[in-house]
Amino acid sequence: MPPINVLIKPASGNCNLRCEYCFYYDTMEKREQASYGFMTEETLEAVICQVLAYAEGECTIAYQGGEPTLSGLPFFEKSIEFQKKYNQNHVKIFNAIQTNGYQIDQAWADFFRQNNFLVGVSLDGGPRVHDCYRKNPRGEGSFSQVMKNVELLQKAGVEFNILSVVNAKTAPHIKRNYEFYRKNRLNYLQFIACLDPLGEVPGEKEYSLTPEMYGTFLIQLFDLWYEDLRQGRQPYIRQFENYIAVVLGQEPESCDMRGICGYQYVVEADGAVYPCDFYVIDQYRLGNFKTDTVEMIDQVRDQTRFIADSQQKEVVCKDCKYQSLCRGGCRRNRRAEEGHHQYFCESYQLFFDACLPRMIGIAQTISRQR
C-alpha cells in the first residue's frame, strides 16, 4: 500500500479571521450544511483508528480549517494519544498543521516542537499587503499578531514554513515581500495562487489573480530566487523545487503539479471524507470514517471517477511544448465548460518561456554534482 495522506478539519470552516478570499467560506456556502462544528474526540479516535489500520510504511496526518487551533490543544494531545494507541503496524507518522498563526502561544509552540509537527503559517507578506484581506472579525489587520507568533515559533525551534496566497494585491509587490521574508529569516516558502469561487467566472473579484498577473509574478519571483541561488543563499520555494525535480525526470510531490488527482482523504469535523480540499461539497462526499474503512472510501472514489475525470484536459495540451512540465495544472483551475481550459495556461507559458532555460541549467548542474 502507498503512504496515506489524511487532511483533518477539526474545526470545520470555523475561523478566528475573516479573510476575504477564503475558498473554504465559499465551499461552505455551496453545501446543505455549512459548518459541521467541532470534531469530537470519539470522531477523532474513529478517524485515527481507520487510517492506521490501513497505513503501511508512512502516514501523514495534517490539520487544516477553517482554523484548526480553535479545537484547542487538548484535542491535538488526544490525537497523539490515539496515534500511539492504534499504530499497530508501526508506521512512521508525520504530523502537520496549517494555521493562520493568530492564536499560537508558548504552549502551542512547545507542543509542536515536542511532537515534531511541521507547521504551515499563512502570511501574505509585509503588513500592507497581508492586512489587505486577512483581517479579524473586528475588521483589524492580523499581521502584527501573526508575526509576533512566528517569532515565537522561531525561538522555540519549531519546524515551520510560510504559505503565501498570491492575489491581486500581493502579486505586484513580490520584490518587496521577498525582501521582507529574507529579512525575517523566513526561508521555507509556498506561494499558492488565489482561487476564485467554485463555479463562477474567474477574474471578477477585487482579489482575483489574472493569468497575466500570475505569469509576471512567477517570473519576478524566479528572478529573485535565481539571483540568490547564484549566491548560495536561496530560500526553499516549493514550486520551483518541484519544477526542477520534473526536469530531472522525477515526479513532483505537489499534487497540483502532477496533472492528475491522487488518493487524498479530506475529513470534515463529522468524520465525512472527501477526495480533495477544493471539493468538500455534498456531491463529492465519499463516506465517513465513523462507519467506513479506507478501502470502502476508495471504492466509492473509483465509482465516482474523481481521479479518472481529473485527467480531462484541453485538446491543445497534448501538442504544447510545456505539457510535460505543466501537465494541465490543477484540476480546480480547469473550466469544463470551456473544454477543460486551464485558467492559468497563459501564466505557465509566460513563465516557462522566460525561466525554463535557467531551470534546465540548474538541473544539469545538479546532475553533474551527483
DOTI-619114 format. One line per 5 residues: number of its first residue (from 1); their letters; for each residue y, z, x of N, C-alpha, C, O. Coordinates in steps of 0.2 Angstrom, whole numbers. Atoms other than C-alpha are relative to their C-alpha. Layout:
BEGIN
NUM) a) Y:Z:X:Y:Z:X:Y:Z:X:Y:Z:X  ...;
This chain:
BEGIN
1) mppin) -6:0:4:0:0:0:6:0:4:6:3:10  -7:0:-3:18:-4:6:3:7:-1:2:10:-5  -4:-6:1:30:10:9:4:0:-7:6:-6:-9  -3:0:7:38:15:-8:7:3:1:8:8:4  -7:-2:0:56:17:-11:2:2:-7:2:-2:-11;
6) vlikp) -1:-3:6:62:28:-25:8:2:0:10:6:4  -7:-2:1:80:30:-31:1:4:-6:0:2:-12  0:-5:5:83:45:-42:7:1:-2:12:2:2  -6:-2:2:98:48:-53:0:6:-4:0:6:-10  1:-6:3:98:66:-56:5:2:-5:4:6:-10;
11) asgnc) -6:-2:5:115:67:-65:1:-6:-4:7:-6:-8  -1:6:4:113:50:-74:7:-3:2:8:-4:8  -6:3:-2:130:42:-74:6:5:0:12:4:1  -6:-5:-1:140:59:-74:3:0:7:-1:0:12  -4:0:-6:153:60:-61:6:4:0:9:5:-5;
16) nlrce) -6:-4:0:167:70:-55:6:-4:2:12:-2:3  -6:4:-1:178:55:-51:0:-6:-5:-5:-6:-9  -1:6:4:184:40:-61:2:-6:3:7:-9:2  -2:6:-4:183:25:-50:0:-6:-5:-5:-7:-9  -1:5:5:190:11:-59:-5:-6:0:-7:-9:-5;
21) ycfyy) 5:5:0:177:-2:-53:-7:2:0:-11:-2:1  7:-3:0:162:9:-55:-5:-5:-4:-4:-5:-11  5:4:4:147:-3:-60:-4:4:-5:-7:1:-10  5:-3:4:137:11:-67:4:3:-7:0:4:-12  -4:-1:6:151:16:-80:-1:-6:-5:-3:-6:-11;
26) dtmek) 1:6:4:149:-2:-86:-7:-1:-2:-9:-2:-8  7:0:2:130:-1:-86:-1:5:-6:-5:3:-11  1:-5:5:131:15:-97:2:-3:-7:-1:-1:-12  -3:2:6:141:6:-110:-4:-6:-3:-4:-8:-9  4:6:2:128:-8:-111:-7:2:-2:-12:-2:-3;
31) reqas) 7:-2:3:113:3:-117:1:5:-6:6:7:-7  0:-4:7:109:13:-133:2:7:2:6:9:-2  -2:-7:-2:111:30:-124:3:-1:6:0:-3:11  -4:1:-6:125:30:-112:-2:5:6:-4:2:11  2:-5:-5:120:46:-102:-6:3:-2:-7:5:-8;
36) ygfmt) 6:-4:1:104:55:-100:0:7:2:-5:10:4  -1:-7:-2:112:71:-95:-3:1:7:-2:-3:12  3:-2:-7:104:80:-80:-7:1:0:-10:4:-5  8:0:-1:86:79:-74:-2:7:0:1:11:4  3:-6:0:76:94:-77:-5:1:6:-7:-4:9;
41) eetle) 5:-1:-6:65:102:-64:-7:-2:-2:-11:-5:2  6:2:3:50:98:-75:0:-8:1:-6:-11:3  0:8:-1:55:79:-74:0:-1:7:-4:-6:9  0:1:-7:59:80:-56:-7:1:3:-10:-3:7  6:-2:-3:42:88:-52:-5:-6:-2:-9:-8:2;
46) avicq) 5:5:3:33:74:-63:2:-7:5:-3:-10:6  -2:6:-4:43:60:-53:-3:1:7:-6:-4:10  3:-1:-7:38:68:-36:-7:-1:0:-10:-4:5  8:0:0:20:70:-41:-2:-7:0:-7:-9:3  2:7:1:18:52:-47:1:-4:6:-3:-8:9;
51) vlaya) -2:4:-6:27:45:-32:-5:1:6:-7:-3:10  4:-2:-5:17:55:-19:-7:-1:-1:-11:-2:4  7:1:1:1:52:-27:-2:-8:2:-7:-9:3  1:7:-2:4:33:-24:1:-2:7:-2:-6:10  -3:2:-7:13:33:-7:-6:1:5:-10:5:5;
56) egect) 4:0:-6:4:29:9:5:-1:6:9:-6:5  -4:1:-6:12:30:26:7:3:0:8:8:3  -7:-3:0:30:32:22:3:-1:-7:0:-4:-12  -3:0:6:41:36:7:7:2:0:9:7:4  -8:-2:0:60:36:4:1:2:-7:0:-2:-12;
61) iayqg) -3:-2:6:67:46:-9:8:1:0:10:5:4  -7:0:0:85:43:-12:3:2:-7:0:2:-12  -4:-3:6:98:51:-24:6:-3:-1:10:-4:4  -6:3:1:112:42:-32:3:2:-7:-1:6:-10  -3:-2:7:123:43:-48:2:-6:-3:0:-12:-3;
66) geptl) -4:-7:0:135:45:-55:0:3:6:0:0:12  -1:-4:-6:137:59:-43:-6:5:0:-6:10:-4  6:-4:0:120:67:-38:1:7:1:-2:11:-1  -1:-7:-2:128:83:-31:2:4:-6:1:10:-6  -2:-4:6:133:88:-49:-6:3:-2:-6:8:-6;
71) sglpf) 6:-4:2:115:93:-51:-1:6:3:-5:10:1  0:-7:-4:118:107:-39:-5:0:5:-11:-3:5  4:-1:-6:110:112:-23:-7:3:-2:-12:0:1  7:-3:2:95:122:-31:-4:-6:-2:-10:-6:-1  4:6:2:89:105:-39:-3:-3:6:-9:-5:6;
76) feksi) 2:4:-6:88:97:-21:-5:5:4:-9:2:7  4:-5:-4:80:113:-14:-7:-1:-4:-12:0:0  6:1:4:67:111:-28:-4:-7:2:-10:-7:2  3:6:-2:64:93:-23:-4:0:6:-9:-2:7  3:-1:-7:60:98:-5:-7:4:-2:-12:3:1;
81) efqkk) 6:-4:2:48:111:-13:-5:-4:-3:-11:-3:-1  5:5:4:39:98:-24:-3:-5:5:-8:-6:5  2:5:-5:38:86:-9:-5:3:4:-11:0:6  5:-4:-4:29:99:1:-7:1:-4:-12:1:-1  5:-2:5:18:104:-14:-5:-7:-1:-11:-6:-1;
86) ynqnh) 4:6:2:12:86:-18:-1:-5:5:-4:-11:4  1:5:-6:12:77:-1:-7:1:2:-8:2:8  7:-1:-2:-7:77:-1:-2:-6:5:-7:-5:9  2:6:-4:-8:60:8:4:1:7:3:-4:11  -3:-1:-6:3:67:22:4:-6:2:4:-8:8;
91) vkifn) -5:5:-1:16:53:21:6:3:3:8:8:3  -7:-2:-3:32:53:31:5:-1:-5:6:-7:-8  -5:1:5:46:56:19:7:0:2:9:4:7  -7:0:-2:64:51:21:4:1:-6:3:-2:-11  -5:-2:6:77:59:10:7:-3:2:9:-3:7;
96) aiqtn) -7:3:0:94:51:7:4:1:-6:1:2:-11  -5:-1:5:109:53:-4:6:-4:1:9:-4:6  -6:3:0:123:43:-9:5:4:-4:4:5:-10  -4:-5:4:138:54:-14:8:-3:1:9:-6:6  -7:1:-1:157:52:-16:3:5:4:9:4:6;
101) gyqid) -2:-5:-5:158:67:-5:6:5:-2:8:9:2  -6:-4:2:171:76:-16:-1:7:0:3:11:0  1:-7:1:162:92:-18:-5:3:5:-8:8:4  5:-3:-5:152:94:-2:4:6:3:10:6:5  -2:-6:-3:154:111:6:-5:2:6:-9:-2:7;
106) qawad) 4:-2:-6:146:120:21:-7:1:-2:-12:-1:1  7:-1:3:131:125:10:-4:-7:0:-10:-8:2  3:7:1:128:106:6:-2:-3:7:-7:-5:9  0:3:-7:131:101:25:-6:3:3:-10:0:7  6:-3:-3:118:114:31:-6:-2:-3:-11:-3:1;
111) ffrqn) 6:2:3:105:109:18:-1:-7:3:-7:-9:4  1:7:-2:107:90:23:-2:0:7:-7:-3:9  3:0:-7:105:94:42:-7:3:0:-11:1:4  6:-3:-1:91:106:40:-6:-4:-3:-12:-3:-1  5:4:3:81:94:29:1:-7:1:-3:-12:-2;
116) nflvg) -1:7:-2:86:78:38:1:-5:-5:-1:-11:-5  -3:4:5:95:70:24:4:-6:4:8:-4:8  -5:5:-2:103:53:28:5:0:-6:4:-1:-12  -5:0:5:120:54:18:4:-6:1:7:-7:6  -5:5:1:130:40:12:6:2:-3:5:5:-9;
121) vsldg) -6:-3:3:148:44:9:4:-6:-2:6:-11:2  -5:6:2:159:32:-2:7:1:2:10:6:0  -7:0:-3:175:29:7:3:-7:1:0:-11:5  -2:7:-1:185:13:5:6:-1:5:9:-6:5  -5:2:-5:197:15:20:5:6:0:3:12:-2;
126) gprvh) -5:-5:-1:213:25:23:2:1:-7:0:-1:-12  -2:-3:6:222:34:9:3:-5:-5:2:-5:-11  -3:4:5:232:20:2:-5:-5:-4:-4:-5:-10  4:5:3:218:8:-2:-6:5:-4:-8:3:-9  5:-4:4:205:22:-6:2:3:-6:-1:3:-11;
131) dcyrk) -3:-3:6:216:31:-18:2:-5:-6:3:-3:-11  -2:5:5:220:15:-27:-5:0:-6:-2:0:-12  5:0:6:204:15:-38:-5:6:0:-8:8:-5  4:-6:0:195:31:-33:3:7:-1:6:10:4  -4:-6:2:203:45:-42:-4:5:-4:-9:4:-7;
136) nprge) 4:-5:4:198:61:-50:2:0:-7:7:-4:-9  -2:0:7:199:65:-69:7:1:-2:10:-1:-7  -7:-1:1:217:70:-67:4:-6:2:10:-6:2  -4:6:-2:222:53:-60:2:1:7:6:-3:9  -2:-1:-7:224:60:-42:-5:-3:4:-11:-4:3;
141) gsfsq) 4:3:-5:218:51:-27:-5:5:3:-3:11:3  5:-4:-3:202:58:-19:0:0:7:-5:4:10  1:1:-7:205:53:-1:0:7:4:-4:8:8  -1:-6:-4:211:70:6:-6:4:0:-8:7:5  6:-5:1:196:80:-1:-6:-3:3:-10:0:7;
146) vmknv) 6:3:-3:183:67:4:1:0:8:-4:1:11  -1:0:-7:190:66:22:-1:7:3:-4:7:8  1:-7:-3:190:85:24:-7:1:0:-10:4:4  7:-2:0:172:85:19:-4:-5:4:-9:-3:7  3:4:-5:167:70:30:1:4:7:-4:4:11;
151) ellqk) -1:-3:-6:174:80:44:-5:6:1:-7:8:6  5:-6:1:163:95:38:-7:-3:2:-10:1:6  6:2:-1:148:84:39:-1:-2:8:-6:-1:11  0:2:-7:153:78:57:-1:6:4:-6:6:9  0:-6:-4:155:96:63:-7:3:-1:-10:6:4;
156) agvef) 7:-3:1:138:101:55:-6:-4:3:-11:-2:3  5:4:-3:129:87:64:-5:-4:-5:-10:-5:-4  4:4:5:123:78:48:0:-7:1:6:-10:3  1:7:0:117:60:49:3:-3:-6:1:-2:-11  -3:3:6:129:50:38:3:-7:2:4:-8:8;
161) nilsv) -3:6:0:136:33:35:5:-1:-5:5:3:-10  -5:1:5:151:26:26:-2:-6:-4:-4:-11:-1  1:5:4:149:15:11:7:-2:-3:10:2:-6  -7:2:2:165:5:8:-1:-6:-5:-4:-11:-4  0:6:5:167:-6:-8:6:-5:1:12:-3:2;
166) vnakt) -5:5:-2:176:-22:-4:3:-3:-7:-1:-6:-11  -3:2:6:188:-26:-18:7:-3:1:8:-4:7  -7:4:-1:205:-35:-21:5:4:4:9:1:7  -5:-4:-4:214:-20:-13:-2:1:7:2:1:12  3:-1:-7:203:-17:2:-1:-6:4:1:-6:10;
171) aphik) 1:6:-4:199:-34:7:5:-3:4:4:-5:10  -5:3:-4:216:-40:13:2:5:6:6:3:10  -3:-5:-4:218:-24:23:-6:2:5:-6:8:7  5:-2:-4:202:-24:33:1:2:7:-2:6:10  -2:-2:-7:210:-23:50:3:7:0:1:11:5;
176) rnyef) -2:-6:1:219:-8:45:-5:5:-1:-6:11:2  5:-4:1:204:0:38:-5:1:6:-8:6:7  5:0:-6:193:-5:53:3:5:5:-1:9:8  -3:-4:-5:205:4:65:0:7:-3:-1:12:1  1:-7:3:205:19:53:-7:3:1:-8:9:3;
181) yrknr) 7:-2:-1:186:20:54:-1:2:7:-4:7:9  1:-2:-7:186:19:73:4:6:2:1:10:6  -4:-6:-2:200:32:75:-4:6:-2:-3:11:1  3:-6:3:190:44:64:-8:0:2:-11:4:-1  7:0:-3:173:40:74:-5:-1:-6:-10:2:-6;
186) lnylq) 5:2:5:165:33:58:-3:-7:2:0:-12:1  3:6:-4:153:21:67:-6:-3:-4:-9:-7:-1  5:3:3:140:18:54:3:-2:-7:4:2:-11  -4:3:6:147:6:40:-4:-4:-4:-8:-9:-1  3:5:4:141:-3:25:6:-2:-4:10:2:-7;
191) fiacl) -6:3:4:153:-15:16:-4:-3:-6:-7:-8:-5  4:3:6:147:-19:-2:5:-3:-5:11:-1:-6  -4:4:4:155:-32:-12:1:3:-7:-4:4:-11  -1:-3:6:163:-26:-28:-3:-4:-6:-2:-10:-6  3:3:5:154:-30:-44:4:0:-6:8:5:-8;
196) dplge) -3:1:7:162:-37:-60:-5:3:-5:-11:3:-4  4:-2:6:155:-31:-77:-6:-4:-1:-5:-11:-1  6:4:2:137:-37:-81:1:-4:-6:3:-2:-11  -1:4:5:138:-52:-91:6:-3:-2:7:-7:-6  -7:2:1:156:-55:-90:2:-5:5:-1:-5:11;
201) vpgek) -3:5:-4:166:-69:-82:3:3:6:7:8:6  -3:-4:-5:169:-63:-64:7:-3:2:9:-8:1  -7:2:-3:186:-63:-55:6:2:-5:11:0:-3  -5:-1:5:196:-57:-70:3:7:0:8:8:-4  -3:-6:-1:199:-39:-66:5:1:5:5:-3:10;
206) eyslt) -5:-1:-5:213:-32:-56:-4:1:7:-1:-1:12  3:-2:-6:200:-25:-43:-5:-6:2:-8:-5:7  5:6:-1:189:-42:-44:1:-3:7:7:-4:10  0:3:-7:184:-49:-27:-1:-8:-1:-7:-9:-4  1:7:1:186:-68:-27:-4:-3:6:-4:0:11;
211) pemyg) 4:3:-5:174:-79:-17:4:-2:7:2:0:12  -5:2:-6:189:-85:-5:2:7:3:2:7:9  -2:-7:-3:195:-67:-3:-6:3:4:-5:6:9  6:-3:-3:177:-61:1:-2:-4:7:-3:-1:12  1:4:-6:174:-75:14:5:1:5:3:2:11;
216) tfliq) -5:-1:-5:190:-72:23:-1:7:2:0:8:8  2:-7:-2:186:-53:23:-6:0:5:-5:3:10  6:0:-4:169:-56:31:2:-3:7:0:-1:12  -2:3:-6:177:-67:44:4:4:4:3:5:10  -4:-5:-4:190:-55:49:-3:6:2:-2:9:8;
221) lfdlw) 4:-5:-2:178:-41:49:-4:-1:6:-5:2:11  4:2:-5:166:-50:60:4:-1:7:2:1:12  -4:1:-6:180:-55:72:2:7:4:1:7:10  -2:-6:-2:185:-37:74:-7:3:3:-6:6:9  6:-3:-2:167:-31:76:-3:-4:7:-5:-1:11;
226) yedlr) 2:3:-6:163:-45:89:4:1:6:1:2:11  -5:-2:-6:178:-41:100:-3:7:2:-3:8:8  3:-6:-2:171:-23:100:-7:0:3:-8:3:8  6:1:-3:154:-29:104:0:-2:7:-3:0:11  -1:2:-7:160:-38:119:2:6:5:1:5:11;
231) qgrqp) -2:-5:-4:167:-22:125:-5:6:0:-4:12:2  6:-5:0:151:-12:121:2:6:-4:-1:11:-3  -2:-6:4:159:-1:108:0:-1:-8:3:2:-12  0:3:7:155:-10:91:-4:6:-4:-9:9:-2  4:-5:5:150:1:76:-6:-4:-3:-6:-10:-2;
236) yirqf) 6:3:4:134:-2:66:3:-2:-6:5:2:-11  -2:3:6:138:-14:52:-6:-3:-3:-9:-8:0  6:2:3:123:-16:41:-1:-7:-1:-6:-10:1  1:7:2:126:-34:35:0:-4:6:-5:-9:6  1:4:-6:129:-41:52:-6:1:4:-9:-3:7;
241) enyia) 6:-1:-4:114:-32:60:-6:-4:-4:-10:-6:-1  6:4:3:103:-40:46:1:-7:1:-5:-10:2  0:7:-2:110:-57:49:-3:-2:6:-6:-7:7  3:1:-7:106:-56:67:-7:0:0:-11:-3:4  7:-1:1:89:-50:63:-3:-6:-3:-8:-8:-1;
246) vvlgq) 2:6:3:87:-65:52:0:-6:5:-5:-10:6  0:5:-5:92:-77:66:-5:1:5:-8:-4:8  6:-2:-5:79:-68:77:-7:-1:-3:-12:0:0  6:2:4:66:-73:64:-3:6:-3:-9:6:-5  3:-6:3:64:-56:57:3:0:-8:7:-3:-10;
251) epesc) -1:-1:7:65:-50:38:6:5:0:6:10:3  -6:-5:1:82:-42:33:-3:6:-4:-7:6:-8  2:-6:4:79:-24:27:4:1:-6:2:5:-11  -4:-1:5:93:-25:15:-2:-5:-6:-3:-11:-5  3:4:5:86:-31:-2:4:-6:-3:2:-11:-4;
256) dmrgi) -4:5:3:101:-41:-7:1:-6:5:3:-12:3  0:5:-5:99:-52:9:-7:-4:0:-8:-8:4  6:3:0:81:-57:5:-1:-6:-4:-6:-10:-3  0:6:5:84:-69:-9:-5:1:-5:-6:-3:-10  4:-1:6:71:-61:-20:-1:8:0:0:12:5;
261) cgyqy) 0:-7:1:70:-44:-28:-7:3:3:-12:0:3  6:-3:-2:57:-31:-21:-2:5:-5:1:6:-11  3:-5:4:47:-17:-28:5:7:0:4:11:5  -4:-6:0:60:-3:-32:-1:4:-6:-3:1:-11  1:-5:5:59:12:-43:6:4:-1:7:9:2;
266) vvead) -7:-3:1:76:17:-50:-2:5:-6:-3:3:-12  2:-5:5:73:33:-60:6:4:-3:10:7:0  -6:-3:3:86:39:-73:-2:8:-1:-8:10:0  1:-7:0:88:58:-77:-6:2:-5:-8:7:-5  5:-1:4:75:57:-91:-7:-2:2:-12:-1:-1;
271) gavyp) 6:2:-3:62:50:-80:-2:-7:-1:-7:-10:2  1:7:1:63:32:-86:1:-4:7:5:-2:11  0:4:-7:60:19:-72:3:-7:-2:1:-10:-7  -3:6:1:70:3:-70:-1:-4:7:-2:-1:12  2:3:-6:67:-11:-57:6:-1:5:5:-3:11;
276) cdfyv) -6:1:-5:85:-11:-49:6:4:-3:6:5:-9  -5:-4:2:100:0:-49:5:-4:-4:9:-1:-8  -5:4:4:110:-15:-56:-2:-2:-7:1:-5:-11  3:2:6:99:-17:-71:-3:6:-4:-9:6:-6  2:-6:3:97:1:-78:2:0:-7:6:4:-10;
281) idqyr) -1:1:7:98:-5:-96:-6:-1:-4:-11:-3:-1  6:-1:4:86:-4:-110:-5:-6:0:-11:-4:1  4:6:0:79:-22:-109:-4:0:6:-9:-4:7  4:1:-7:73:-19:-91:-4:7:1:-7:8:6  4:-6:-1:65:-2:-94:-7:-1:1:-10:-5:-3;
286) lgnfk) 7:1:-2:48:-1:-86:-5:5:-2:-11:4:-2  4:-5:1:41:15:-91:3:7:1:9:7:2  -3:-7:-2:43:34:-87:-5:4:4:-11:4:2  5:-4:-5:36:44:-73:-3:6:-3:-7:9:0  3:-5:3:33:58:-85:-7:-1:-3:-11:3:-5;
291) tdtve) 6:2:3:19:48:-93:-4:-6:3:-10:-7:2  3:6:-3:16:33:-82:-1:0:7:4:3:11  1:0:-7:9:30:-65:4:-6:3:7:-10:0  -4:5:-3:17:19:-52:-4:-7:-1:-1:-12:-2  3:6:2:3:6:-55:1:-2:-7:2:-8:-8;
296) midqv) -2:2:6:7:6:-73:7:-3:-1:8:-8:-4  -7:2:-1:25:4:-69:0:-7:3:4:-12:0  0:7:-3:21:-11:-58:-3:-5:-4:-1:-11:-4  3:5:4:10:-19:-71:5:-3:-5:5:-9:-7  -6:2:4:25:-19:-83:5:-5:3:7:-10:0;
301) rdqtr) -5:4:-4:36:-26:-70:-2:-7:1:1:-12:0  3:6:0:24:-40:-67:0:-4:-6:2:-10:-7  0:3:6:23:-44:-85:7:-2:-2:7:-8:-6  -7:2:2:42:-45:-87:3:-5:5:8:-8:3  -2:5:-5:43:-56:-72:7:1:3:10:-4:5;
306) fiads) -7:-2:-3:58:-47:-65:0:-3:7:5:-6:9  0:2:-7:53:-51:-47:0:-8:0:3:-11:4  1:7:0:47:-69:-51:7:-3:-2:9:-9:1  -6:3:2:63:-73:-60:6:1:5:11:-3:5  -6:-1:-5:74:-67:-46:0:-6:6:4:-6:10;
311) qqkev) 0:5:-5:68:-82:-36:4:-6:-3:4:-11:1  -4:6:3:78:-94:-48:7:0:4:11:4:3  -6:1:-3:92:-101:-38:3:-7:-2:-1:-11:-4  -3:7:1:104:-116:-39:-3:-5:3:-6:-4:9  4:6:-3:96:-133:-36:3:-2:7:-1:-3:11;
316) vckdc) -2:2:-6:108:-136:-22:-1:4:6:-1:2:12  2:-5:-5:102:-121:-12:-5:-3:5:-5:-2:11  5:3:-4:87:-130:-6:2:-5:6:-2:-5:11  -2:5:-5:97:-143:4:6:3:4:9:0:8  -5:-4:-3:110:-130:10:-2:1:7:-7:4:8;
321) kyqsl) 2:-1:-7:110:-129:29:0:8:2:-3:10:7  0:-7:-1:113:-110:27:-5:4:-4:-5:10:-5  4:-3:4:99:-107:15:-4:5:3:-6:10:0  4:-5:-3:88:-98:27:4:7:2:0:12:3  -4:-7:-1:102:-85:30:2:3:-6:2:9:-7;
326) crggc) -3:-2:6:110:-84:13:-6:2:-5:-6:7:-8  5:0:5:94:-86:3:2:1:-7:-2:4:-11  -3:0:7:104:-87:-13:3:7:-2:6:7:-7  -4:-6:1:112:-70:-11:-4:5:-5:-9:3:-7  3:-5:5:109:-55:-23:0:-3:-7:4:-7:-9;
331) rrnrr) 1:2:7:102:-59:-40:6:2:-5:8:-2:-9  -5:-2:4:116:-49:-48:6:-4:0:10:-4:-5  -6:4:-1:129:-61:-42:-2:-8:-2:2:-12:-1  1:7:3:120:-77:-49:1:0:-7:-2:4:-11  -1:1:7:125:-84:-65:-5:-5:-3:-4:-11:-2;
336) aeegh) 6:4:3:110:-90:-75:3:-6:-5:1:-11:-5  -3:5:4:122:-99:-87:3:-6:4:5:-11:1  -3:5:-4:129:-109:-73:-6:-3:5:-4:-4:11  5:3:-4:112:-115:-66:-2:5:6:-4:3:11  1:-5:-5:110:-98:-56:4:-1:6:2:1:12;
341) hqyfc) -5:1:-5:125:-102:-46:2:7:3:3:12:-1  -2:-7:-3:129:-88:-33:7:0:0:11:-4:3  -7:-1:0:146:-82:-36:4:0:7:9:-3:7  -3:0:-6:149:-79:-18:-2:-5:5:-2:-5:11  2:6:-4:142:-96:-12:5:-2:5:4:-3:11;
346) esyql) -6:2:-5:159:-101:-5:2:5:5:3:3:11  -1:-6:-5:161:-84:4:-5:-1:5:-3:-1:11  5:0:-5:145:-86:13:1:-7:4:0:-7:10  -1:6:-4:149:-104:18:6:0:5:5:-2:11  -6:-2:-5:166:-99:25:-2:4:6:0:3:11;
351) ffdac) 2:-5:-5:158:-85:34:-4:-3:5:-3:-2:11  4:3:-5:144:-95:42:3:-5:4:2:-6:10  -4:5:-4:155:-109:47:4:3:5:4:0:11  -4:-3:-5:166:-98:56:-4:5:5:-2:5:11  3:-5:-4:154:-85:63:-7:-1:3:-10:3:7;
356) lprmi) 7:1:-1:136:-92:64:-1:-1:8:-6:2:11  1:2:-7:138:-99:82:0:7:4:-4:7:9  0:-6:-4:143:-82:89:-6:5:-2:-9:8:2  6:-3:2:128:-74:79:-6:-2:4:-10:2:6  6:3:-4:116:-86:87:1:2:7:-4:4:11;
361) giaqt) -1:-3:-7:124:-81:104:-2:7:1:-6:8:6  2:-7:-1:121:-63:101:-8:0:0:-11:4:4  7:0:0:103:-66:96:-3:-3:6:-8:0:8  3:3:-6:100:-77:111:0:5:6:-4:6:10  -1:-5:-5:107:-63:122:-6:6:-1:-9:8:4;
366) isrqr) 5:-5:2:95:-50:113:-7:-3:3:-11:1:5  7:3:-2:80:-62:116:-1:0:8:-6:2:10  0:0:-8:84:-63:135:-1:7:2:-5:8:7  1:-7:-3:85:-45:137:-7:3:-2:-9:7:2  6:-3:2:69:-42:128:-6:-3:5:-12:-2:5;
